[in-house]
Amino acid sequence: MAINDADKTGFMSAIKGLDRSKGLDLILHSPGGDMAATESLVDYLRAMFDTDICAFVPQLAMSGGTMIACACKEIWMGKESSLGPIDPQMGSLPATAIIEEFERAAEEIKADPTRAFVWQPILSKLQPSAITQCEDTIQWGREASTRWLQTGMLAHASNPQAAAAQVVENLMSRNLNRAHGRHLNAETATSYGLVIKMLEEDQALQEAVLTLHHAAIFTLEATGAYKIIENHEAVAYVQMIRQIAIAQ
């Protein structure tokens, strides 16, 4: 289930009463979600634990899930784990692709005005201020992710700002990733500049993380639950599918 504003309530419930001086180990399994909710959630976690947060990705943390992982001091992945590109989406379309196509149309029409007849059906579907909204959303995601990396995971790099900017450029690049849903394995994530540790290096840790992950997935598949936020003391925030009985 996508990240949304209700998730902060879940995290507040799970974190209440915990010893925050011990930091936070965050096991993530998420397809991503709303940018505003993602930023708000990271701001809350940073307020509670500063940058003492480790992300564990047993299977996948895509889009907004990757952004949350980037706000942590390190990311633990397995050979089967995936992160994803963080290029913003406008509905179902990549914001970068919308801008690139608009610029391509402008160039083609400038070179050959008759091309306007070809592009008109496509351009007419753009809403007023669509390009500006795309640019603003891209810049918003870039600034937030760069800030989190610069102050957390890459704080000890020789040039944290440059290192963070390069990671974000790689994660946002449509030319590099080709699709928003592309699955980036640990090797690729490392090549992009992220601090990745392998679960296979610690068999006991891998077993514990995967056991918890499989238990959560089984619960989601076998019950009406579609989102679980839970701590190690079994304090849980669970969202359930509402079932309505209709009399025949």
C-alpha positions as CSV (number, residue, x, y, z in Angstrom):
1,M,0.0,0.0,0.0
2,A,1.3,3.4,-0.9
3,I,2.9,5.8,1.6
4,N,0.3,8.4,2.8
5,D,-0.3,10.8,5.6
6,A,-1.9,8.1,7.8
7,D,1.5,6.4,8.1
8,K,2.8,9.0,10.5
9,T,0.1,8.0,12.9
10,G,1.3,4.5,12.7
11,F,4.9,5.4,13.3
12,M,3.9,7.6,16.2
13,S,2.1,4.7,17.8
14,A,5.0,2.3,17.2
15,I,7.6,4.7,18.5
16,K,5.8,6.0,21.6
17,G,7.6,4.8,24.7
18,L,10.7,3.4,23.0
19,D,14.2,4.2,24.1
20,R,15.2,6.5,21.2
21,S,18.8,6.7,22.3
22,K,19.2,3.2,20.8
23,G,18.4,4.5,17.3
24,L,16.0,2.9,14.9
25,D,16.3,-0.2,12.7
26,L,13.6,0.3,10.0
27,I,12.6,-2.8,8.0
28,L,11.0,-1.4,4.8
29,H,8.7,-3.0,2.3
30,S,7.0,-0.4,0.2
31,P,6.0,0.5,-3.4
32,G,6.4,4.2,-2.7
33,G,3.7,6.8,-2.5
34,D,2.9,10.5,-1.9
35,M,5.9,12.8,-1.9
36,A,4.5,15.1,0.8
37,A,3.7,12.2,3.1
38,T,7.2,10.7,2.5
39,E,8.9,14.0,3.4
40,S,6.7,14.5,6.5
41,L,7.4,10.9,7.7
42,V,11.2,11.4,7.2
43,D,11.1,14.7,9.1
44,Y,9.3,13.0,11.9
45,L,11.8,10.0,12.1
46,R,14.7,12.4,12.0
47,A,13.2,14.5,14.8
48,M,12.9,11.3,16.9
49,F,16.2,9.6,16.0
50,D,18.2,12.3,14.3
51,T,20.3,10.3,11.7
52,D,20.7,7.2,13.8
53,I,18.4,5.1,11.5
54,C,19.3,2.0,9.5
55,A,17.2,0.8,6.7
56,F,16.7,-2.9,6.0
57,V,15.2,-3.9,2.6
58,P,14.5,-7.6,2.5
59,Q,12.6,-7.4,-0.8
60,L,11.8,-3.9,-2.1
61,A,11.5,-0.3,-1.2
62,M,10.6,1.6,-4.4
63,S,10.2,5.3,-5.2
64,G,9.2,7.0,-1.9
65,G,10.5,3.9,-0.1
66,T,13.9,4.5,-1.6
67,M,13.8,8.1,-0.5
68,I,13.1,7.0,3.1
69,A,16.1,4.6,2.8
70,C,18.2,7.4,1.5
71,A,17.4,9.3,4.7
72,C,19.0,6.6,6.8
73,K,22.7,6.2,7.6
74,E,23.0,2.9,5.8
75,I,20.9,0.5,3.8
76,W,21.0,-3.3,4.3
77,M,20.0,-5.3,1.2
78,G,20.1,-9.0,0.1
79,K,20.9,-10.4,-3.3
80,E,17.1,-10.4,-4.0
81,S,16.5,-6.9,-2.6
82,S,15.6,-3.9,-4.8
83,L,15.5,-0.1,-4.5
84,G,14.0,2.0,-7.3
85,P,14.3,5.3,-9.1
86,I,13.0,8.4,-7.3
87,D,11.9,10.5,-10.4
88,P,8.6,12.1,-9.5
89,Q,5.4,11.0,-11.2
90,M,2.6,13.2,-12.4
91,G,-0.3,10.7,-12.3
92,S,1.0,7.8,-14.1
93,L,3.6,9.7,-16.2
94,P,7.2,10.6,-15.3
95,A,7.5,14.4,-14.7
96,T,10.9,14.4,-16.5
97,A,9.4,12.7,-19.6
98,I,6.6,15.2,-19.8
99,I,9.2,18.1,-19.8
100,E,11.5,16.3,-22.3
101,E,8.6,15.7,-24.6
102,F,7.4,19.3,-24.4
103,E,10.9,20.6,-25.1
104,R,11.2,18.1,-28.1
105,A,7.9,19.4,-29.4
106,A,9.1,23.0,-29.1
107,E,12.3,22.3,-30.9
108,E,10.6,20.4,-33.8
109,I,8.0,23.0,-34.3
110,K,10.6,25.8,-34.3
111,A,12.6,23.9,-37.0
112,D,9.5,23.0,-39.0
113,P,6.2,24.8,-38.1
114,T,4.2,22.1,-39.9
115,R,5.1,19.7,-37.1
116,A,2.7,21.7,-34.9
117,F,-0.1,19.7,-36.5
118,V,1.5,16.4,-35.4
119,W,2.1,17.6,-31.8
120,Q,-1.2,19.5,-31.3
121,P,-3.2,16.4,-30.1
122,I,-0.4,15.6,-27.6
123,L,0.2,19.1,-26.3
124,S,-3.6,19.8,-26.0
125,K,-3.7,17.2,-23.2
126,L,-1.4,19.2,-21.0
127,Q,-3.2,21.1,-18.3
128,P,-2.3,24.8,-17.6
129,S,0.9,25.1,-15.6
130,A,1.6,21.4,-16.1
131,I,5.3,22.0,-17.0
132,T,5.8,24.3,-14.1
133,Q,4.3,21.7,-11.7
134,C,6.6,19.1,-13.1
135,E,9.6,21.3,-12.7
136,D,8.6,22.2,-9.1
137,T,8.0,18.5,-8.1
138,I,11.3,17.4,-9.6
139,Q,13.2,20.2,-7.7
140,W,11.3,19.4,-4.5
141,G,12.3,15.7,-4.6
142,R,15.9,16.6,-5.6
143,E,16.3,19.1,-2.7
144,A,14.8,16.8,-0.1
145,S,16.7,13.7,-1.1
146,T,20.0,15.6,-1.4
147,R,19.5,17.2,2.0
148,W,18.9,13.8,3.7
149,L,21.9,12.1,2.1
150,Q,24.1,15.1,2.7
151,T,23.3,15.2,6.5
152,G,23.1,11.4,7.0
153,M,24.5,8.6,4.9
154,L,27.1,10.7,3.1
155,A,27.9,13.2,5.9
156,H,31.4,11.8,6.1
157,A,32.2,11.9,2.4
158,S,35.0,14.2,1.3
159,N,32.4,16.4,-0.3
160,P,29.0,15.5,1.1
161,Q,27.0,18.0,-1.1
162,A,28.6,16.8,-4.3
163,A,28.3,13.1,-3.4
164,A,24.6,13.5,-2.4
165,A,23.9,15.4,-5.6
166,Q,25.4,12.7,-7.7
167,V,23.4,9.9,-6.0
168,V,20.2,11.9,-6.5
169,E,21.0,12.6,-10.1
170,N,21.6,8.8,-10.7
171,L,18.3,7.8,-8.9
172,M,16.3,10.5,-10.8
173,S,17.8,9.9,-14.3
174,R,15.3,8.6,-16.7
175,N,18.0,8.0,-19.3
176,L,19.9,5.9,-16.8
177,N,17.0,4.0,-15.3
178,R,14.6,4.0,-18.3
179,A,11.5,3.3,-16.2
180,H,10.2,4.4,-12.8
181,G,9.4,0.9,-11.8
182,R,12.9,-0.5,-12.6
183,H,14.3,-2.6,-9.8
184,L,17.8,-1.6,-8.7
185,N,19.8,-4.3,-7.0
186,A,22.5,-3.9,-4.4
187,E,25.3,-3.7,-6.9
188,T,23.6,-1.0,-8.9
189,A,22.6,0.9,-5.7
190,T,26.3,0.8,-4.6
191,S,27.5,2.0,-8.0
192,Y,25.0,4.9,-7.7
193,G,26.9,6.0,-4.5
194,L,24.6,4.7,-1.8
195,V,26.1,3.1,1.3
196,I,24.9,-0.5,1.0
197,K,25.6,-3.4,3.3
198,M,24.8,-7.0,2.4
199,L,22.6,-9.1,4.6
200,E,24.5,-12.2,3.4
201,E,27.5,-11.0,5.4
202,D,25.6,-11.7,8.7
203,Q,23.6,-14.9,8.5
204,A,21.9,-14.5,11.9
205,L,20.8,-11.0,10.9
206,Q,19.6,-12.1,7.5
207,E,17.6,-14.9,9.0
208,A,16.0,-12.6,11.5
209,V,15.1,-10.0,8.9
210,L,13.8,-12.5,6.4
211,T,11.7,-14.3,9.0
212,L,10.0,-11.1,10.0
213,H,9.5,-10.1,6.4
214,H,7.9,-13.4,5.4
215,A,5.7,-13.3,8.5
216,A,4.5,-9.9,7.5
217,I,3.9,-10.9,3.9
218,F,2.0,-14.0,5.0
219,T,-0.2,-11.8,7.3
220,L,-1.0,-9.4,4.4
221,E,-1.9,-12.3,2.1
222,A,-3.9,-14.4,4.5
223,T,-5.9,-11.6,6.3
224,G,-7.7,-8.4,5.5
225,A,-4.7,-6.3,6.5
226,Y,-3.1,-4.3,3.7
227,K,-0.6,-2.2,5.8
228,I,1.3,-3.0,8.9
229,I,3.5,-0.7,11.0
230,E,4.8,-2.6,14.1
231,N,7.7,-2.4,16.6
232,H,9.6,-5.1,18.4
233,E,7.3,-4.9,21.4
234,A,4.3,-6.0,19.2
235,V,2.7,-2.5,19.3
236,A,1.1,-2.4,15.9
237,Y,-0.8,-0.1,13.6
238,V,-2.7,-2.2,11.1
239,Q,-5.0,-1.0,8.4
240,M,-7.7,-3.5,7.3
241,I,-9.9,-3.8,4.2
242,R,-13.4,-3.0,5.2
243,Q,-15.9,-5.7,4.3
244,I,-19.5,-4.8,4.0
245,A,-22.1,-7.5,4.1
246,I,-25.0,-7.0,1.7
247,A,-28.3,-8.7,2.6
248,Q,-29.7,-10.9,-0.3
